[in-house]
Amino acid sequence: MTRRTSPTSWGLYPSIQQRNLPLHQVADPLPTLAEPVLAFGNGRSYGDVCLNEDGDVLLTRGLDRFIAFDPATGILRAEAGVLLSEILALVVPQGWFLAVTPGTQFVTLGGAIANDVHGKNHHVAGSFAEHVRAFELLRSDGTRLCCGPEQNETWFRATVGGLGLTGLITWVEIQLQRIANPWIVAENRRFSNLDEFFALNDDYEARYPYTVSWIDCATAGRTLGRGIYMAGTHAPPGALIPAASPRRSLTIPLTPPISLVNTLSVRGFNWLYYHLPRPTRALTPYPAFFYPLDHLLEWNRLYGRRGFFQYQCVIPPASAHEALREILSRIAASGQGSMLAVLKRFGTRTSGGLLSFPRPGVTLALDFPNLGQKTRALLDRLDEVIRQADGAVYPAKDARMHGDSFRHYFPQWSQFTHFIDPHFSSSFWRRVMAE
Amino acid sequence: MRNILILGATSAIAEATARRFAAAGARFYLVGRNADKLAAIAHDLEIRSSQAVYSESLDLDLLDQHPALLSRAEKALGGIDVALIAHGVLPDQQACQQSVPMTLAAIHTNALSVISLATLLANSFETRGQGVVVAIGSVAGDRGRASNYVYGAAKGMVGLFLQGLRNRLAGKNIQIVTIKPGFVDTPMTAAFEKKGLLWAQPDQIAQGIVTAVERRRDVIYLPWFWRWIMLVILHIPEGIFKRTKL
């Protein structure tokens, strides 16, 4: 019935053993559970929230059927293992789009809820869970709870952002947004430091539903926090559509023994990315705008066999400016630049999830090749800044935060523990509860 | 747009194949044993194809039901363009060795019911002057092996029968396709350790089936490399082969 493998999360760290239990039918009861289990979707979270070392994982990709779709209202119900990419392929030609999408379309519906993911439109639309009308939660005792903002509301708030610990999400019903056009009107603008970013941000947030910035974190001093502001909106009906040239995906064919992302390549890449000429305003196909990295399949392999650490934090508005400056200075001083650093301001909407990450403030996402203790030490130094500023670090991208930091960032954790299914657990949860 | 009858529609390979046809707006008549599974698949295909999907639950072991089933499907769809025969079971070889009834039951499901359906479909297509019958055989049907010769014998019978049917109907605009998959990661093979390069996903097989129908192929191994593996296996002299443990 089972097989033992070493599946990985997207960060390729940690590398562990767990047993796979494939699921095929939403109506089936859970398999007999000897060890603690955890749902595993498409393995796109970075650290260990989707892993269950020495335990079992319920593979949910076999739950991949659409259940209902009303093209008049944009309400879609599907099994929890359906990928966002599969939803888009179905609904975009019919004039609908996800209300909120993360930076990859290769995540399952269940995973999107369990991590309460967010996207470039957080300042207007909030997080993924705000557009979830209902889902079914299957508990290990066989109970099936239909949860929504108004039904089993406490279970809804525990499961949204609940890291898969409250049971198995079997199906999900979401509200889509109407679009007139599958293309995006995108605007790009360089900024030469953090002050300029904040000035631009107010203006762009008022005009565009999608905003995000890339920043060069290999520089310091006067150009600290220079970068490119990217904003977009769904194109209006009848916007002149350039002839589509289908993009061919590239796949990184193997994992090199050492990381190809290093100080030298980070500096070179960041310099180039900043200076490359780009159109200020252009019509862009939606995948290129929302999912630039999906084009490069298995890009995580570039970081070599030791994998990498993602680090995404959010800093409340009051201390955002100062804390960001401090974080970027500490990174620059460490010499461990991040290949891709992404900056965005979250809006004030919150989904109410007990462990949801998005909250008002500025969020910064970084990735670092795993250089062992050296990288952990840097991330610990960043955590000092975040704790001081009363911010938080995103569990979906974490493989190393300390338990006391987690409990500080997510003060509702103790309330959350009442909703954990007694037969569910994860490597992440055991790690942050152990210390 | 095609009208497609799928027998054994809840099989993983059949479901993956149906999704690929659905994307092109096909219309379906689905037949399977488990009504709940069938309903879930029918809803999914309705959404993917934006077409009404017909389905009925029936145990295809009941051979005397086949003629009425096929006329219901023909009537609902207004004619069948492609029939995919995908039902089957993977019997427990060890248990079959000790039980003649179990052996015959596996052969009944995997071979006799397929032969019944293929015969009826072929005759109906012959009258109409067009049609495609696709049936799932197996690489296991190419040579008898100790580990699964009950399953293999049934699949081998299907392969040989379709070969004859193809020969009979050649030049009559009727296509008979034998699909021979290797190891496929499906619920049917849940008992296996699915490691290594030889294991394929159902969607890879589905893609091969759709291509085989489009290009009017006769016999196709899926994935392609099994053709060469089986070529070697078929050429091992029996005196040596009988001592191997494959």
Contacts between the chains, C-beta under 8 A, distances in Angstrom:
chain1	res1	chain2	res2	distance
A	1	B	190	5.7
A	1	B	191	6.9
A	3	B	193	5.4
A	3	B	194	5.8
A	3	B	195	7.0
A	5	B	195	7.4
A	22	B	187	7.8
A	22	B	190	7.4
A	24	B	12	7.9
A	24	B	187	5.4
A	25	B	36	7.6
A	25	B	37	6.2
A	25	B	40	7.1
A	26	B	40	7.3
A	27	B	36	5.5
A	27	B	40	7.5
A	65	B	40	5.4
A	65	B	41	6.8
A	65	B	43	7.1
A	65	B	44	3.8
A	66	B	43	7.0
A	66	B	44	4.9
A	66	B	47	4.1
A	66	B	48	6.7
A	67	B	40	7.5
A	67	B	43	5.8
A	67	B	44	7.4
A	67	B	47	8.0
A	68	B	43	6.9
A	68	B	47	7.2
A	69	B	47	4.8
A	90	B	47	6.9
A	90	B	48	6.7
